[in-house]
Amino acid sequence: MEYEINFLKALLLTITIETTVLFLLFKVFYKTLNRSNWILLLTGILTTFATLPYLWFILPLFIHAKLGYVVVSELSAIVAESVIILGLLRTGYSKALLISLICNGSSYLIGLFISFP
């Protein structure tokens, strides 16, 4: 049960970080794209919900080495979330990939400093 509680904490933290970064990107750097707050919020939540459960509950069954797990999970999340960003925010794939990389990189780096017991 502790693993599941830690997952829920990580889910909420990841949604908070990545959605905040997504808002900052679109309000500061991509202002001209003029995406509504509602669609940005939906995108931030949906991208995390679409990837994090698989990374926590499925991928560890197949990859046991920590470095391999980190590389595969982060790359998988970036690619999968970029497709969702492309579909919902209509940014073009290279921009969606960059946005996903920045959002995931931010949550990964912040996550390095936070440890769940």
C-alpha positions as CSV (number, residue, x, y, z in Angstrom):
1,M,0.0,0.0,0.0
2,E,2.9,2.3,0.6
3,Y,4.0,2.1,-3.0
4,E,0.5,3.2,-4.1
5,I,0.5,6.1,-1.7
6,N,3.8,7.2,-3.1
7,F,2.5,6.9,-6.6
8,L,-0.4,9.2,-5.8
9,K,2.0,11.7,-4.3
10,A,4.2,11.6,-7.3
11,L,1.1,11.9,-9.6
12,L,-0.1,15.0,-7.9
13,L,3.4,16.5,-7.8
14,T,4.1,15.7,-11.5
15,I,0.8,17.2,-12.6
16,T,1.5,20.3,-10.6
17,I,5.0,20.8,-11.9
18,E,4.4,19.9,-15.6
19,T,1.1,21.9,-15.8
20,T,2.8,24.9,-14.2
21,V,5.7,24.7,-16.7
22,L,3.2,24.2,-19.6
23,F,1.3,27.4,-18.5
24,L,4.6,29.3,-18.2
25,L,5.7,28.2,-21.7
26,F,2.4,29.3,-23.3
27,K,2.0,32.5,-21.4
28,V,5.7,33.6,-21.9
29,F,7.2,32.0,-25.0
30,Y,4.2,30.8,-27.0
31,K,1.8,33.7,-26.4
32,T,1.0,34.1,-30.0
33,L,-0.5,30.6,-30.1
34,N,-3.2,31.9,-27.8
35,R,-4.3,28.6,-26.1
36,S,-7.0,28.8,-23.5
37,N,-6.3,28.1,-19.8
38,W,-8.8,25.3,-19.9
39,I,-7.0,23.4,-22.7
40,L,-3.6,24.0,-21.1
41,L,-5.0,22.6,-17.8
42,L,-6.6,19.6,-19.6
43,T,-3.3,18.9,-21.5
44,G,-1.2,19.1,-18.3
45,I,-3.4,16.7,-16.5
46,L,-4.0,14.3,-19.3
47,T,-0.4,13.9,-20.3
48,T,0.6,12.8,-16.8
49,F,-2.4,10.5,-16.3
50,A,-1.6,8.9,-19.7
51,T,2.0,8.0,-18.9
52,L,2.8,7.9,-15.1
53,P,0.7,4.8,-14.2
54,Y,2.5,2.8,-16.9
55,L,5.9,4.0,-15.8
56,W,5.2,3.1,-12.1
57,F,3.3,-0.1,-12.5
58,I,4.1,-1.7,-15.8
59,L,7.6,-0.7,-16.9
60,P,9.3,-1.9,-13.7
61,L,8.1,-5.5,-14.5
62,F,10.4,-5.4,-17.6
63,I,13.3,-3.2,-16.7
64,H,15.1,-3.8,-13.4
65,A,18.3,-1.7,-13.8
66,K,17.8,1.8,-12.5
67,L,19.7,3.6,-15.2
68,G,17.9,1.7,-17.9
69,Y,14.5,2.3,-16.2
70,V,15.2,6.1,-16.0
71,V,16.3,6.4,-19.6
72,V,13.4,4.3,-21.1
73,S,10.8,5.8,-18.8
74,E,11.8,9.4,-19.5
75,L,12.1,9.0,-23.3
76,S,8.8,7.1,-23.4
77,A,7.1,9.8,-21.5
78,I,8.5,12.6,-23.6
79,V,7.5,10.9,-26.9
80,A,4.0,9.8,-25.7
81,E,3.2,13.2,-24.1
82,S,4.4,15.0,-27.2
83,V,1.8,13.2,-29.2
84,I,-0.9,14.3,-26.7
85,I,0.4,17.9,-26.8
86,L,0.4,17.8,-30.6
87,G,-3.2,16.6,-30.7
88,L,-4.6,18.9,-28.0
89,L,-2.6,22.1,-28.5
90,R,-2.0,21.9,-32.3
91,T,1.6,23.0,-32.0
92,G,3.4,21.1,-34.7
93,Y,5.4,18.0,-33.7
94,S,8.9,19.6,-33.2
95,K,7.4,22.2,-30.9
96,A,5.3,19.5,-29.1
97,L,8.4,17.5,-28.6
98,L,10.3,20.4,-27.2
99,I,7.4,21.3,-24.8
100,S,7.3,17.7,-23.6
101,L,11.0,17.6,-23.1
102,I,11.0,20.8,-21.0
103,C,8.0,19.8,-18.9
104,N,9.3,16.3,-18.3
105,G,12.8,17.6,-17.6
106,S,11.5,20.0,-15.1
107,S,9.6,17.4,-13.2
108,Y,12.4,14.9,-13.3
109,L,15.0,17.5,-12.0
110,I,12.7,18.6,-9.2
111,G,11.9,15.0,-8.4
112,L,15.6,14.3,-7.9
113,F,15.4,16.6,-4.8
114,I,12.3,15.1,-3.4
115,S,12.2,11.7,-1.9
116,F,9.2,9.7,-0.8
117,P,9.9,7.5,2.1
